[in-house]
Amino acid sequence: MELLPKGRSGIRQEFADRGKADPSRVDEDMDSGRLLLLVEDDELVRATLAEGLAEAGFEVLEAEDAETALRMVASRDDIAVLLTDINLPGADGFALARAARRLRPGLPVVYASGRYREPDAKRAVTDAPFLAKPFSVSRAVAALQDVISST
């Protein structure tokens, strides 16, 4: 089954090393539901947000595009929430969220974008909050906690 649109360039064959979680570093006392997949193509934005979310208690997996992120969703059943930029190289965040929900129907999703002021209701998955860039780490944490607690 093809989950992402065909004809997109930039499909990677391996996870980026930074995107892989090292099981030996997982905090055994971490609350369940705190493993986050952050999908952002801007490396500086991704690194800054990942650091802030980690400081807030999330374990963060990182991906720079939808294809890499979807492989992570397919291989990791412990991902509790997906935070994705909408504008990504190749498949966009809308396509990623729809494909991720086909693999994991109850997966909470939070969208983020600097171009959109609200998500396209025809393309967005249901029950997915939206963060307009720029946003604070505390705003992201609140949105993530809300969407996780509602599942």
ChimeraX attribute file (.defattr): number of C-alpha atoms within 10 A of each C-alpha:
attribute: neighborCount
match mode: 1-to-1
recipient: residues
	/A:1	3
	/A:2	6
	/A:3	14
	/A:4	19
	/A:5	12
	/A:6	9
	/A:7	9
	/A:8	11
	/A:9	10
	/A:10	13
	/A:11	14
	/A:12	12
	/A:13	9
	/A:14	8
	/A:15	16
	/A:16	13
	/A:17	11
	/A:18	11
	/A:19	18
	/A:20	13
	/A:21	15
	/A:22	10
	/A:23	8
	/A:24	7
	/A:25	8
	/A:26	11
	/A:27	9
	/A:28	9
	/A:29	6
	/A:30	12
	/A:31	10
	/A:32	11
	/A:33	15
	/A:34	21
	/A:35	21
	/A:36	23
	/A:37	25
	/A:38	25
	/A:39	28
	/A:40	28
	/A:41	19
	/A:42	12
	/A:43	12
	/A:44	10
	/A:45	12
	/A:46	18
	/A:47	14
	/A:48	12
	/A:49	19
	/A:50	23
	/A:51	15
	/A:52	18
	/A:53	21
	/A:54	16
	/A:55	11
	/A:56	13
	/A:57	13
	/A:58	21
	/A:59	22
	/A:60	22
	/A:61	23
	/A:62	26
	/A:63	26
	/A:64	21
	/A:65	26
	/A:66	32
	/A:67	24
	/A:68	21
	/A:69	25
	/A:70	21
	/A:71	16
	/A:72	20
	/A:73	22
	/A:74	13
	/A:75	10
	/A:76	11
	/A:77	11
	/A:78	12
	/A:79	22
	/A:80	22
	/A:81	22
	/A:82	25
	/A:83	25
	/A:84	29
	/A:85	29
	/A:86	27
	/A:87	19
	/A:88	19
	/A:89	17
	/A:90	18
	/A:91	21
	/A:92	18
	/A:93	26
	/A:94	23
	/A:95	19
	/A:96	28
	/A:97	30
	/A:98	19
	/A:99	21
	/A:100	25
	/A:101	16
	/A:102	12
	/A:103	15
	/A:104	15
	/A:105	10
	/A:106	12
	/A:107	20
	/A:108	27
	/A:109	27
	/A:110	24
	/A:111	23
	/A:112	25
	/A:113	21
	/A:114	14
	/A:115	12
	/A:116	14
	/A:117	12
	/A:118	14
	/A:119	20
	/A:120	10
	/A:121	9
	/A:122	8
	/A:123	12
	/A:124	20
	/A:125	21
	/A:126	12
	/A:127	12
	/A:128	19
	/A:129	20
	/A:130	22
	/A:131	23
	/A:132	15
	/A:133	13
	/A:134	10
	/A:135	13
	/A:136	12
	/A:137	17
	/A:138	12
	/A:139	11
	/A:140	20
	/A:141	16
	/A:142	12
	/A:143	20
	/A:144	25
	/A:145	14
	/A:146	13
	/A:147	19
	/A:148	18
	/A:149	10
	/A:150	9
	/A:151	10
